Amino acid sequence: MGAKGLRFNSKTIHGGQHPDKAYGAVMPPIYQTSTYAQATPGGHQGYEYSRSANPTRTALENSLASIENGNYGLAFGSGLAAIDAVIKLLSPGDEVISTNDLYGGSYRLFKMVFEKFGITFHFVGMQNADKIADYINGKTKLIWVETPTNPMMNIIDIVSVAHLAKKHSVLLAVDNTFATPYLQQPLDLGADIVMHSATKYLGGHSDVVVGALVVKDKALADQLYFIQNASGAVCGPMDSFLVLRGIKTLHIRMQRHCENGRAIAQYLRSHPKIDKVYWPGFEDHPNHHIAKSQMKDFGGMISFVPKGANYEDAVAIVEKLKLFTLAESLGGVESLAGHPASMTHASIPKEEREKSGVVDALIRLSVGIEDENDLIADLEQAIG
Ligand SMILES: Cc1ncc(COP(=O)(O)O)c(C=O)c1O
């Protein structure tokens, strides 16, 4: 199928997909096999061993490449395994410039795993892209961007950072987990690598842990495929199937996430007991104009701080929520509430965390696709 010419809402369903060769199954079967019969040594049908390739994973990888407007997709056992593969492109002595407000697990991987192999990470506020240039030197090999950032919803100008990266021959990778390709397609904005925790919106149903990379360039794809196979952090066929199924409804889920996100952001902002609300759709959000130009809408992720910025008040709110579940993760159909300081961002030292606004009273919401009135009623009873 010539899915390349299709629009996004069709690519989610058809992009890179073909009826299965064996019986024409419309949904790729879950090829639950580790190995494949060979007629003669090397005489196989494209698959030898499932760490190297598996047909269900291939179907997912083709779908990922299609929805991100890339040429090559790679699926991993988790988002962090995907990030791990990107950093393994580097060598001791290389330097990385990363946004300073990012998922705590990414920070932990950079600081606590890769720094000891001689890779240096600079954590920099990137809301002003010009600031990044100060950190670029001959050893800089990669710029790592998350936008919107987790959990402060800062917006980074991908086009400007891509421009800088090209000028200095540095790779640009964008963690597109929060936005998803429904809202923003970083490869089209000049990024070299798009990364996803497909655990989140791509899977969409809180039932799987998977990671993804998408690139346009063949040489870069070959290096990453080599690392994927050599390090072996792949996802299984069942997990590949679940993400593939999730992607088929990504566009309609995201539309509702955005509608509900807007309603809840506005509700929280007008609430007398709430002090700060972080959501890129507000006109006075710093870099709102960039969000407006690089994103189609503003998503369903919102962070907020109750008046007084009291840790106990924040905990009382998350404990009282009934429809929002207090849980790690985000991006599923059901609404979740999180307390970044003790949950998703606990691995970042307090002083580091607070510098970027992740205070102890910050609450993060992943607004699901339930009825917005029920969600608002739940917040109303919890905030009081
Ligand atoms: C923005 C972001 N990037 C990466 C990850 C890591 O993904 P995973 O949990 O699938 O390893 C997460 C997980 O929460 C995330 O929120």
The ligand as a Gaussian input file, in Angstrom:
#p B3LYP/6-31G(d) Opt

LIG

0 1
 C        9.128000      11.624000      28.488000
 C        9.543000      10.225000      28.808000
 N       10.602000       9.691000      28.180000
 C       11.022000       8.435000      28.435000
 C       10.379000       7.637000      29.356000
 C       10.881000       6.241000      29.634000
 O       10.069000       5.312000      29.007000
 P        9.799000       3.822000      29.578000
 O        9.141000       3.994000      30.912000
 O        8.923000       3.222000      28.537000
 O       11.133000       3.172000      29.686000
 C        9.266000       8.152000      30.031000
 C        8.574000       7.316000      31.046000
 O        7.829000       7.805000      31.858000
 C        8.839000       9.473000      29.759000
 O        7.793000      10.023000      30.386000

